[in-house]
């Protein structure tokens, strides 16, 4: 009996689902340039949190460890040479819907650096998570989510593991669930309906984040792999072309190189970037069609936002 079979037949850790070993096509040649080239990848089986980590789960971690998130601390001036002193305060990035039509070429038209925004106050200091215990926790940097994973005895998924899990056993489809975004008019994920960023029709019932599990699970028993919040992965962000091998299937890839994952369009920014996956409630047809498993975005290690969360995995040990 191989490791996958041993793991699949054993009792799953609480709140987790088994993602079986398998080979799949990672990336896409038909959408955003950063998703190309499509290439074959194989991963071993693993358990994955059924949902993104929730506010309730994160609160338990904070109660047990006293962890203070990056957004709750004052940034060190030495880490941000030339920064405006007034911005060196505890803060995080929050989506703010503009009051008038704006162009889509400047995301600062709808993103604001809000002092006092953090996981307890997702929309700013006057907001709270009361009644949102089952929503995904947000406003966490890489160090924050890595600390949670270590405390929980888990790991963060690689990009390949995450993408394999998001497909849920589906192959060669436009979306994680098939060819139509809204099959038979059914909302399959928390994404933006309407003209982003001004008009949100809320046909899925939600303006911002939604409780985990509000939409159908995939074939592996996972929820919210698409939409709701982007999710951190452990891979350094680099073009697929740097790690893909067109001649053969890549097995258990660990993507990227820290020293090559800086943002070339932001000179002087010292922080390398990890890959985030899955899209969020802000992804819309007219702007960000990243509500698909191959979609990927770079995320600076020191950046937290109101639409970025995470989930963890456990890789089984060798079969006995």
Secondary structure, 3 states (H helix, E strand, C coil): CCHHHHHHHCCCCCCEEEECCEEEEECCCCCCHHHCCCEEEEECCEEEECCCCEHHHHHHHHHHHCCCCHHHCCCCHHHCCCCCHHHCCCEEEEECCCCCCCCCCCHHHCEEEEECCECCECCCCCCCCCCCCCEECCCCCHHHHHHHHHHHCCEECCHHHHHHHHHCCCCCCCECCECCCCHHHCCCCECCCCCCCCCCCCCCCCCCCCECCCCCCCCCCCCCCCECCEEEEEEECCCHHHCCCCCCCEECCCCCCHHHCCCCCCCCCCCCEEEEECCCCCCCCCCCCCCCCCCEEEEECCCCECCEECCEEECCCCCC
